[in-house]
Amino acid sequence: MTTATTTRAVIYCRVSDPKQVTRGSGLGSQETRCRDYARAKGYDVTEVFRDEGTSGSVIDRSGMLSMLAFLKKHRRTDTHVVIIDDISRLARGLEAHIQLRTAISAAGGKLESPSIEFGEDSDSMLVENLLASVSQHQRQKNAEQTKNRMQARAANGYWGFSPPVGYRYDRVAGHSGKVLVPRQPLASVIKEALEGYASSRFETQAEVQRFLQNNPIFPKNRFGTVHSQKVHQILTQVLYAGHMSVPEWGMYRVPAKHEALISYETFLKIDERLHGRQPVAPERADLSDDFPLRGFVNCACCDRPMTAAWARGSKGTRYAYYWCFTKGCAMARKNIRKATLEGDFERLIDSVRPTQELLFTAHAMLKVLWAQRETNAKERAAHATRELQAVERKIEQLVARLVEADNRAVISAYEAQLQKLQDQKNLLAEKAASAARPKKSFEETFRTSFAFLSNPRILWDSGRIEHRRKMLRLLFGGRVQYAISEGLRTPQITKLFAALQEFSNDNSSMAPLSISNKTAAASRQAPEVPSPSLLSQAFPGAQLPSARLPSQLGSPVQAPHRPSGPR
């Protein structure tokens, strides 16, 4: 039973490593030792305050602040003894120790420990300060040793910091310690986003953000969204290419030992896009499934992008229109029905579909070229190796100049050249290693391409805005003009379809790329469509036609015609 003369006490425990909290070996042992000390002294322990995973150099800790508030609240009625297991549990620095000790005394507490006797005389204060200095030295020494181990590990190609999204640490046979390994299936989502941006499937970072936002696997923030800064961090993270950079240690995109998600060549394409050319098909912030052509179709009169919106009639009926919004244009504010413009556009897509005979020929030619490249693979690998050796010699010469330089401007210029040479070295090393072995077979490499070439409209018919915008970029080289009296004017097509059109001797294998309102109905009939299984693998989520086609683009078959007239 507690008497009126019993001294009250509180216990303070702290561990700096979060693992000690989960393992239960740190806080529990400190509290047990402090309780044994209080029992031996006859103290009544009223509260226990803990700081979990907090550095000893930090003064403002949640547990410490709570304890000081508790002492101040009861200092008029009770004087509490503050028990700590060791002087290092209070602080790991002389300045922090003195500040906390003063704060505890000011709050009405008296510091005690089973490891040291705290006193107010000069000798006791000297011993106390010496022990606090030793604790500070131990903390600084531990930090130095940790940094040295991390530097040595980084020099061996191992990342030692927090893993980026899509990776986790795990033990791998043949490696010392834990190594970054892909965290599936999240790593596949990151890979698709990176390769999509490099290949211009995603023209802007906003499109990458939308892709990640709509993917249920990708982690979201507390608001349930993907921030644009997170997208930029992913696009600029060289770890995904199997390399790493630690500027404070003088490491710039050096090869790492973990498994890469993308090639270094793909990373350089991303870097070039982030700092270079603009997208072909402009991305708009107001894209929606209702108006997929907004921002892509230009007014034929002023050559400015048309806008689109819903209008409400006098009886409350909603109507969808495209129109030119340019002030002073002859077509300004003249409405074009959504069904009319998009119907003409669908017929335009049908007009550029090559026949299966032409695709079969292109398939055969590409296969011959593929075989030739496989035959010359060893020669390409040897050439890449020679170029790699030349770049390494340039790097050695540049480093020698850098060591002798003392002008800051010259040093900065040399460092910039070294970074460019390091990029060339990494790219050539990757080419030399992979030139002799293709990553995928011919059919796997060109499966998606031929699926799209066989029927570009499959992306449009999917109804998904990302598929439709993808089709616009792959099929057309720029915006398409529309005139109320003429309809869609002859557009510019991308090099891919232009090459197929040129390959045809007399354009008989591809319909002409001109269309108008008067002739639109005649071009409604659709040519053959590719295999639904092939298309479903290439474009997930698309609504596929029911016609069948022999595998690997064999002899053409007749597909059912779409009905003519308005849709």
C-alpha positions, 0 to 999 in steps of 0.5 A: 500500500502506498503511504504519503511519504512514498516517493513517486517516480516515472520511467523514461525509455528510448531506442533509436532503431525501429527494429528494437521496437518490433523485436521487443529487446530494447524498451522492455529490457530498459523498463524492467531494469528501471522497475527493479531499481525503483523497487530497490529504492522503494519508489512508486512508479506512476507512469512510463514514457517511451520514445520509439525509433528516435535519435538521441540527438533530437531534443523534441521527442513526443515521449520526452515532451509528454513526460515534461508536461506530466512533471509540470502538472504535478510539481506542486503536489508531488516531486517525481524521480525520473529513472533512466536505464543509462545516460545514453538513453537521455541523450546522445550528445553533450548539448542535448544532455544539458538541455534535457537535464535542465528541462527536467529539473525546471519541471520539478523532476530529479534524475536517477539511474541504476548506471550512474549517480547524478549529483550537483557537485563539480566532480559529479557534473564532470563525470556526467559531462564526460559520459555524455561526451562519450555517448556523443562520440559513440553516436558520431562513430556509429554514423561514420561506420554506417556511412563507410559501410554504405559507401563500400556497398555502393561501390560494389553496386548495391543500393543502400537507401530506401527502395523506390516504389516497385522494389523491395529488399530481399536476400538473393543467392550469390549476393552479400546482404539484401538486394533490391528485387522487383515487387510484383505485380507493382513492378510490372505497372512501373515498367509499363509506365516507363516504357510507355513514356519512352515510346510516346505511348504516353505523350506527357507526364499527365498521361502517365499520372492518369495511367497510374491513377487508374491502376488499382495496384499502384499505391495512392496517397492519403487523398487517393490520388497519384501526385505529379511529383511522384510521377516525375520521381519515377521517370527520373529514377535511374535505379529502374534501369539497373544503375544508381547515382549518389551525387554526394559520393561522386557516383553518377549512373554507375552499374548496380547489381539489382535486376533492372525493370527497363533498359538503359537505352529506354531510360535515356529516351525518357531523359531526352523526352523530359528535357527535349522534344514536345509531343506530337498529339497535344495533351489537354487537361479537359480530355474526356470520353465524351469528346475524344477529338477535342484538341485534335481536330482543327478548324479548317478556316483558322487552323486552331483547335476546336473545342467541344461541350454539351448544350441543353435545348429548350426542352431540357434535351442535351446535345453534344457539339464541336465548334471553333472558338476563335474570335473573328473566324468565319466558322466561329460558334458554328456547331458541328454535331458530335455524331457527324464529326466523329462519324466522318472520323471513323470512316477516315480511320477505315480508309487507311487500313491496309489489306491483309495481302500487304501486311502479309508481305510486310510481315515476311520482309520484316522476318527476313530482316530479323534473321539478318540482324540475328546473323550479324549479332556477333559483329554488332556486339564486337563493334559495341565493345570496341566503342566501349573501350574507346569511351573508357579511354576518353574517360580516363584522359578526362579524369586525369585533366580533372585532377590537374584542373584548379579553375571552377568553371573548367572543373564544371565543364569536365564534370559535365563531359564525364557525365555524358561519357558515362551515359555513353559507356553505360549504353554501349555496355548494355548494347555489347551485352545484349546484341548477341541475344534478342530480348524477345522472339520475332512474333513477340516483338511485332505482335502488337504492331501487326495487331494495330496495323491490321485494324487501327480502329480497334483502339477507337472502338474500345471506347477508352480515352487512353486507347483513342488518344494512343490511336491518334498519335500512332496513326496521324502525324498532326492535327486534322482539319475539318470544314463544315462544307467539306468534312475532314480534309486529307491529313498527314499520316505517320511514317509507319502508315506512309511507308505501307502506302508507298510500298503498295505499287499503285495504292491498291492495297490501301484506300486513298486518304481523302474523305468528304461528307459526300463520299463518306457513305461509300467508304463505310464497308470495312476490310478484313479484321485481325484475330480477336485473340491477337488483339485482346493480348495487344489491347486489353479492354478493347471490344473486339469484332467477331471475325477470325483470321488465321494466325501470324497474318496468313491468307486474308479472310472475308469479314462481315461488312458494317452497315452503311449509313449513319451510325 
